[in-house]
Amino acid sequence: MNDLERSPDLSLFVKVPVIITIYFWVIKILATTVGETTADYLIFNLHVGLSATSVVMSALLAAFLYAQVKSKTYIPWLYWTTVVLVSIVGTLITDNLSDNLGIPLQTTTIAFSLALVGTFGLWYLHERSLSIHSIYTAKRELFYWAAILFTFALGTAAGDLAAESLDWGYANSALIFGGMIAAIAIAFFVFRLNAILAFWLVYILTRPLGASFGDYLSQPLSNGGLGLGTVVTSAWFLGAILLLVVFLTVSRVDAPRL
């Protein structure tokens, strides 16, 4: 039994989606794709550069993360804007390590995997739960956002490693990661895989899925993509996120029940 089941009033303090619907996963995948394409758009199309883009987006993330942690309730637009910014910054962290510092993608993939495992370990050691249904304190929420940041950085590294270094290609990489997510879904619904474990495994894998899919749509044909470009891809996906967030704000289908 989790904390919310023992004390339903605690649900009033949960500021993240606690009812995981199909809308959650759709927005999550869209956000991961936007993280990949928006970072590329700022760096290459607007010629802001990797370092300057990293500084600006990190500052924006810090501001929205502060507002998210200080908020008193779940606010869909604030939560999902923070997720999108974490996605962008996670992409930039990996890009800085590989492009500016020359660290191989194999190394960053392993390093972020260890960092994520360490975050989960510390989170569980201090709080005895990794459930999203028990995030009703600032401390737990900070663990939550740290884990999410590492999933995005790891997903970027793993997606680039699969698509580029291992030469799987963007489309094949997306299919492989999508197949892994389907396997976890089957394990959860058919074989009763632990819900918390299933959630975090899928959360991790949706990042390289979204990154591979975003690159497939935006990259030129010569690189194995569809050539839609970062502007079109980012605009479409940001528009879809906006519509879904408006729907969640009005319907409250993923909000804690009062």
Secondary structure, 3 states (H helix, E strand, C coil): CCHHHHCHHHHHHCCCCCCCCHHHHHHHHHHHHHHHHHHHHHHHHCCCCHHHHHHHHHHHHHHHHHHHHHCCCCCHHHHHHHHHHHHHHHHHHHHHHHHHCCCCHHHHHHHHHHHHHHHHHHHHHHHCCCCHHHCCCHHHHHHHHHHHHHHHHHHHHHHHHHHHHCCCCHHHHHHHHHHHHHHHHHHHHCCCCCHHHHHHHHHHHHHHHHHHHHHHHHCCHHHCCCCCHHHHHHHHHHHHHHHHHHHHHHHCCCCCCC
